């Protein structure tokens, strides 16, 4: 489940709220063990996603670096190349 959580810091353009929330959902899913919570746990699940999203946004806003911002397209191509090498896929 958590393999879908991507690095969100130091990208140009910066991470969107949707990306941060998607990472929060993955994190809460991993912690709770629920892909989709039951009705009894739905409120607690969604409250946790909201809280984790807020904390993640606060973290990303407070981090500093001297490194140049990474380009999303370049990083996606690098990841694609790593996966092709790792899994032996060809384009």
MMTF fields as JSON, N, C-alpha, C and O atoms, coordinates in Angstrom:
{
  "mmtfVersion": "1.0.0",
  "mmtfProducer": "UNKNOWN",
  "numBonds": 363,
  "numAtoms": 364,
  "numGroups": 91,
  "numChains": 1,
  "numModels": 1,
  "chainsPerModel": [1],
  "groupsPerChain": [91],
  "chainIdList": ["A"],
  "bondAtomList": [4, 2, 8, 6, 12, 10, 16, 14, 20, 18, 24, 22, 28, 26, 32, 30, 36, 34, 40, 38, 44, 42, 48, 46, 52, 50, 56, 54, 60, 58, 64, 62, 68, 66, 72, 70, 76, 74, 80, 78, 84, 82, 88, 86, 92, 90, 96, 94, 100, 98, 104, 102, 108, 106, 112, 110, 116, 114, 120, 118, 124, 122, 128, 126, 132, 130, 136, 134, 140, 138, 144, 142, 148, 146, 152, 150, 156, 154, 160, 158, 164, 162, 168, 166, 172, 170, 176, 174, 180, 178, 184, 182, 188, 186, 192, 190, 196, 194, 200, 198, 204, 202, 208, 206, 212, 210, 216, 214, 220, 218, 224, 222, 228, 226, 232, 230, 236, 234, 240, 238, 244, 242, 248, 246, 252, 250, 256, 254, 260, 258, 264, 262, 268, 266, 272, 270, 276, 274, 280, 278, 284, 282, 288, 286, 292, 290, 296, 294, 300, 298, 304, 302, 308, 306, 312, 310, 316, 314, 320, 318, 324, 322, 328, 326, 332, 330, 336, 334, 340, 338, 344, 342, 348, 346, 352, 350, 356, 354, 360, 358],
  "bondOrderList": [1, 1, 1, 1, 1, 1, 1, 1, 1, 1, 1, 1, 1, 1, 1, 1, 1, 1, 1, 1, 1, 1, 1, 1, 1, 1, 1, 1, 1, 1, 1, 1, 1, 1, 1, 1, 1, 1, 1, 1, 1, 1, 1, 1, 1, 1, 1, 1, 1, 1, 1, 1, 1, 1, 1, 1, 1, 1, 1, 1, 1, 1, 1, 1, 1, 1, 1, 1, 1, 1, 1, 1, 1, 1, 1, 1, 1, 1, 1, 1, 1, 1, 1, 1, 1, 1, 1, 1, 1, 1],
  "groupList": [{"groupName": "UNK", "atomNameList": ["N", "CA", "C", "O"], "elementList": ["N", "C", "C", "O"], "formalChargeList": [0, 0, 0, 0], "bondAtomList": [1, 0, 2, 1, 3, 2], "bondOrderList": [1, 1, 2], "singleLetterCode": "X", "chemCompType": "L-PEPTIDE LINKING"}],
  "groupTypeList": [0, 0, 0, 0, 0, 0, 0, 0, 0, 0, 0, 0, 0, 0, 0, 0, 0, 0, 0, 0, 0, 0, 0, 0, 0, 0, 0, 0, 0, 0, 0, 0, 0, 0, 0, 0, 0, 0, 0, 0, 0, 0, 0, 0, 0, 0, 0, 0, 0, 0, 0, 0, 0, 0, 0, 0, 0, 0, 0, 0, 0, 0, 0, 0, 0, 0, 0, 0, 0, 0, 0, 0, 0, 0, 0, 0, 0, 0, 0, 0, 0, 0, 0, 0, 0, 0, 0, 0, 0, 0, 0],
  "groupIdList": [1, 2, 3, 4, 5, 6, 7, 8, 9, 10, 11, 12, 13, 14, 15, 16, 17, 18, 19, 20, 21, 22, 23, 24, 25, 26, 27, 28, 29, 30, 31, 32, 33, 34, 35, 36, 37, 38, 39, 40, 41, 42, 43, 44, 45, 46, 47, 48, 49, 50, 51, 52, 53, 54, 55, 56, 57, 58, 59, 60, 61, 62, 63, 64, 65, 66, 67, 68, 69, 70, 71, 72, 73, 74, 75, 76, 77, 78, 79, 80, 81, 82, 83, 84, 85, 86, 87, 88, 89, 90, 91],
  "secStructList": [7, 4, 4, 4, 7, 7, 7, 7, 1, 1, 3, 3, 1, 7, 7, 7, 2, 2, 2, 2, 2, 2, 2, 2, 2, 2, 2, 2, 2, 2, 2, 2, 7, 7, 1, 1, 7, 7, 6, 6, 6, 2, 2, 2, 2, 2, 2, 2, 2, 2, 2, 2, 2, 2, 2, 2, 2, 2, 2, 2, 2, 2, 7, 7, 7, 1, 1, 7, 7, 3, 3, 2, 2, 2, 2, 2, 2, 2, 2, 2, 2, 2, 2, 2, 2, 2, 2, 6, 7, 7, 7],
  "xCoordList": [0.817, 0.0, 0.853, 0.589, 1.85, 2.621, 3.598, 4.212, 3.755, 4.651, 4.15, 4.916, 2.878, 2.311, 2.59, 2.303, 3.137, 3.456, 4.742, 5.779, 4.667, 5.795, 6.407, 5.746, 7.679, 8.331, 7.628, 7.402, 7.289, 6.549, 7.34, 6.902, 8.487, 9.26, 10.225, 10.787, 10.405, 11.41, 11.149, 12.064, 9.91, 9.563, 9.076, 8.554, 9.257, 8.74, 7.827, 8.32, 6.55, 5.816, 5.649, 5.749, 5.395, 5.253, 4.084, 3.198, 4.107, 3.038, 1.689, 1.571, 0.68, -0.674, -1.37, -0.904, -2.453, -3.24, -3.735, -3.814, -4.066, -4.539, -3.441, -3.716, -2.203, -1.091, -0.826, -0.561, -0.898, -0.671, -1.78, -1.51, -3.016, -4.13, -4.039, -4.345, -3.624, -3.474, -2.424, -2.605, -1.333, -0.307, -0.86, -0.56, -1.669, -2.273, -3.227, -3.25, -4.006, -4.923, -4.134, -4.507, -3.043, -2.22, -1.644, -1.612, -1.191, -0.619, -1.661, -1.384, -2.848, -3.915, -4.369, -4.666, -4.424, -4.762, -3.757, -4.13, -2.482, -1.431, -1.547, -1.473, -1.73, -1.829, -3.06, -2.99, -4.188, -5.443, -5.629, -6.342, -4.991, -5.202, -6.46, -6.82, -7.138, -8.365, -8.085, -7.472, -8.535, -8.542, -9.706, -9.579, -10.828, -12.039, -12.603, -12.893, -12.771, -13.249, -14.725, -15.491, -15.099, -16.514, -17.259, -16.647, -18.562, -19.378, -19.051, -19.026, -18.802, -18.503, -17.179, -17.016, -16.248, -14.927, -14.721, -13.654, -15.716, -15.581, -15.193, -14.299, -15.846, -15.55, -14.123, -13.399, -13.722, -12.36, -11.331, -10.305, -11.594, -10.689, -10.547, -9.435, -11.671, -11.638, -11.067, -10.386, -11.339, -10.722, -9.203, -8.468, -8.74, -7.299, -6.676, -5.594, -7.337, -6.829, -6.722, -5.73, -7.732, -7.717, -6.561, -5.847, -6.373, -5.29, -3.916, -3.035, -3.73, -2.432, -2.145, -1.005, -3.161, -2.983, -2.502, -1.588, -3.107, -2.721, -1.287, -0.527, -0.919, 0.43, 1.452, 2.536, 1.11, 2.019, 2.222, 3.345, 1.161, 1.271, 2.173, 3.032, 1.976, 2.803, 4.275, 5.156, 4.537, 5.902, 6.512, 7.608, 5.816, 6.344, 6.593, 7.566, 5.716, 5.883, 7.056, 7.609, 7.447, 8.512, 9.895, 10.899, 9.966, 11.259, 12.006, 11.397, 13.328, 14.167, 15.286, 15.692, 15.771, 16.876, 17.631, 17.078, 18.898, 19.697, 19.757, 20.273, 19.233, 19.25, 18.235, 17.221, 18.529, 17.588, 16.352, 16.438, 15.216, 13.975, 14.056, 14.614, 13.489, 13.487, 12.334, 11.276, 12.56, 11.556, 10.753, 11.328, 9.445, 8.581, 8.733, 8.769, 8.821, 8.92, 10.243, 10.275, 11.327, 12.636, 12.644, 13.142, 12.104, 12.05, 11.172, 11.493, 10.063, 9.19, 9.924, 9.784, 10.696, 11.477, 12.541, 12.764, 13.195, 14.196, 13.555, 14.111, 12.38, 11.674, 11.266, 11.358, 10.819, 10.43, 11.633, 11.514, 12.783, 14.007, 14.432, 14.833, 14.343, 14.685, 13.767, 14.222, 12.473, 11.513, 11.757, 11.655, 12.078, 12.365, 13.584, 13.605, 14.595, 15.802, 15.495, 15.934, 14.748, 14.44, 13.56, 13.812, 12.522, 11.542, 11.729, 10.975, 12.735, 13.047, 12.021, 11.891, 11.283, 10.283, 10.942, 11.88, 10.442, 10.912, 9.742, 8.58, 10.07, 9.006, 8.452, 7.552],
  "yCoordList": [-1.205, 0.0, 1.257, 2.167, 1.34, 2.571, 2.813, 3.877, 1.857, 2.087, 3.219, 3.774, 3.576, 4.644, 6.025, 7.027, 6.101, 7.407, 7.899, 7.241, 9.046, 9.62, 10.764, 11.381, 11.03, 12.188, 13.439, 13.571, 14.338, 15.537, 16.826, 17.893, 16.744, 17.936, 18.29, 17.412, 19.573, 20.15, 19.84, 19.47, 19.991, 19.851, 21.183, 22.02, 21.358, 22.543, 22.049, 21.429, 22.285, 23.052, 22.256, 21.029, 22.961, 22.293, 21.305, 21.353, 20.425, 19.434, 20.121, 21.151, 19.531, 20.069, 19.492, 18.512, 20.087, 19.562, 18.149, 17.31, 17.882, 16.559, 15.514, 14.402, 15.86, 14.926, 14.655, 13.519, 15.7, 15.543, 14.694, 13.82, 14.945, 14.16, 12.701, 11.799, 12.456, 11.082, 10.341, 9.165, 11.012, 10.397, 10.13, 9.103, 11.063, 10.891, 9.696, 8.925, 9.546, 8.403, 7.101, 6.161, 7.031, 5.827, 5.52, 4.367, 6.569, 6.406, 5.875, 4.944, 6.458, 6.024, 4.607, 3.814, 4.288, 2.918, 1.926, 0.866, 2.274, 1.382, 1.191, 0.067, 2.29, 2.198, 1.424, 0.615, 1.677, 1.066, -0.352, -1.159, -0.647, -1.94, -1.979, -3.034, -0.842, -0.768, -0.148, 0.916, -0.818, -0.193, 0.795, 1.928, 0.33, 1.14, 0.856, -0.302, 1.863, 1.601, 1.201, 1.532, 0.487, 0.155, 1.422, 2.439, 1.351, 2.512, 2.93, 4.12, 1.951, 2.244, 3.009, 3.794, 2.783, 3.416, 4.551, 5.163, 4.828, 5.815, 7.208, 7.841, 7.682, 9.02, 9.095, 10.048, 8.094, 8.09, 8.05, 8.727, 7.269, 7.152, 8.511, 8.975, 9.132, 10.419, 11.538, 12.429, 11.497, 12.482, 12.32, 13.308, 11.077, 10.82, 11.321, 11.909, 11.101, 11.594, 13.115, 13.679, 13.773, 15.237, 15.705, 16.639, 15.069, 15.45, 15.208, 16.063, 14.056, 13.736, 14.69, 15.12, 15.023, 15.981, 17.328, 17.929, 17.801, 19.087, 19.051, 19.997, 17.979, 17.853, 17.736, 18.316, 16.996, 16.861, 18.214, 18.553, 18.98, 20.316, 21.199, 21.911, 21.149, 21.943, 21.54, 22.399, 20.245, 19.753, 20.259, 20.82, 20.068, 20.492, 21.995, 22.447, 22.769, 24.229, 24.664, 25.742, 23.85, 24.256, 23.746, 24.23, 22.783, 22.246, 23.254, 24.0, 23.264, 24.149, 23.324, 22.29, 23.796, 23.135, 24.146, 25.162, 23.858, 24.68, 24.062, 24.676, 22.853, 22.147, 22.766, 23.325, 22.653, 23.11, 22.218, 21.025, 22.807, 22.044, 21.024, 21.29, 19.844, 18.775, 18.962, 19.483, 18.53, 18.615, 17.319, 16.232, 17.429, 16.25, 15.333, 14.111, 15.911, 15.101, 14.336, 13.163, 14.999, 14.346, 13.209, 12.122, 13.443, 12.404, 11.235, 10.081, 11.521, 10.45, 9.59, 8.367, 10.212, 9.455, 8.596, 7.452, 9.146, 8.366, 7.154, 6.056, 7.356, 6.254, 5.197, 3.999, 5.634, 4.707, 3.877, 2.669, 4.519, 3.816, 2.809, 1.69, 3.211, 2.292, 1.081, -0.05, 1.317, 0.212, -0.72, -1.94, -0.149, -0.977, -1.854, -3.026, -1.275, -2.048, -3.11, -4.254, -2.73, -3.64, -4.802, -5.951, -4.498, -5.513, -6.05, -6.912, -5.532, -6.038, -5.717, -6.442, -4.625, -4.23, -3.383, -2.629, -3.522, -2.656, -1.814, -2.179, -0.686, 0.232, -0.142, 0.529],
  "zCoordList": [0.0, 0.0, 0.0, -0.787, 0.84, 0.987, -0.149, -0.212, -1.043, -2.168, -3.039, -3.826, -2.915, -3.724, -3.153, -3.808, -1.962, -1.385, -2.035, -1.958, -2.665, -3.379, -2.573, -1.737, -2.842, -2.247, -2.763, -3.966, -1.882, -2.273, -2.062, -2.492, -1.413, -1.094, -2.218, -2.873, -2.428, -3.321, -4.791, -5.527, -5.207, -6.615, -7.151, -6.415, -8.435, -9.113, -10.223, -11.165, -10.163, -9.16, -7.864, -7.866, -6.76, -5.458, -5.445, -6.298, -4.469, -4.302, -4.141, -3.477, -4.76, -4.653, -3.424, -2.841, -3.046, -1.922, -2.237, -1.341, -3.495, -3.888, -3.703, -3.25, -4.049, -3.872, -2.398, -2.004, -1.591, -0.157, 0.455, 1.279, 0.06, 0.595, 0.144, 0.924, -1.094, -1.574, -0.752, -0.434, -0.406, 0.437, 1.838, 2.446, 2.342, 3.666, 3.677, 4.636, 2.619, 2.528, 2.541, 3.243, 1.772, 1.744, 3.127, 3.558, 3.813, 5.144, 6.126, 6.882, 6.117, 7.033, 6.679, 7.572, 5.401, 5.002, 5.558, 6.061, 5.464, 5.951, 7.463, 7.959, 8.188, 9.647, 10.098, 11.023, 9.44, 9.88, 9.342, 9.938, 8.226, 7.588, 6.743, 6.221, 6.599, 5.807, 4.451, 4.356, 3.411, 2.091, 2.056, 1.593, 2.555, 2.675, 4.06, 4.362, 4.917, 6.279, 6.303, 5.398, 7.353, 7.548, 7.942, 8.268, 7.909, 8.308, 9.739, 10.052, 10.603, 12.009, 12.154, 13.088, 11.241, 11.333, 10.334, 10.304, 9.532, 8.461, 8.969, 8.406, 10.01, 10.528, 11.065, 10.78, 11.837, 12.389, 11.264, 11.339, 10.23, 9.086, 8.388, 8.14, 8.08, 7.364, 8.229, 7.722, 9.521, 10.429, 10.445, 10.458, 10.445, 10.432, 9.138, 9.163, 8.01, 6.721, 6.752, 6.291, 7.289, 7.384, 8.257, 7.892, 9.4, 10.316, 9.7, 9.793, 9.075, 8.467, 7.312, 7.134, 6.532, 5.433, 5.972, 5.408, 7.051, 7.631, 8.159, 7.954, 8.826, 9.371, 8.235, 8.311, 7.199, 6.055, 5.372, 4.999, 5.208, 4.603, 5.464, 4.944, 6.78, 7.697, 7.574, 7.542, 7.505, 7.344, 6.041, 6.049, 4.929, 3.634, 3.585, 2.981, 4.22, 4.245, 5.109, 4.892, 6.082, 7.004, 6.605, 7.126, 5.695, 5.271, 4.4, 3.634, 4.528, 3.71, 3.08, 3.612, 1.948, 1.269, 0.43, 0.01, 0.19, -0.711, -2.1, -3.034, -2.237, -3.517, -4.477, -4.06, -5.75, -6.767, -6.738, -6.447, -7.042, -7.096, -8.215, -9.28, -7.958, -8.955, -9.926, -9.572, -11.145, -12.192, -12.197, -12.244, -12.149, -12.07, -13.285, -13.137, -14.48, -15.69, -15.73, -16.102, -15.347, -15.332, -14.317, -14.611, -13.141, -12.112, -12.552, -12.266, -13.248, -13.742, -14.768, -14.76, -15.642, -16.637, -15.964, -16.362, -14.947, -14.21, -13.539, -13.568, -12.934, -12.277, -13.299, -13.028, -14.461, -15.523, -15.964, -16.17, -16.107, -16.506, -15.429, -15.749, -14.148, -13.052, -13.062, -12.893, -13.261, -13.283, -14.464, -14.33, -15.614, -16.784, -16.537, -16.911, -15.905, -15.594, -14.538, -14.655, -13.521, -12.412, -12.845, -12.482, -13.626, -13.987, -15.415, -15.867, -16.109, -17.436, -18.491, -19.477, -18.294, -19.279, -20.352, -20.091, -21.534, -22.619, -23.087, -22.913, -23.681, -24.116, -25.453, -25.958]
}
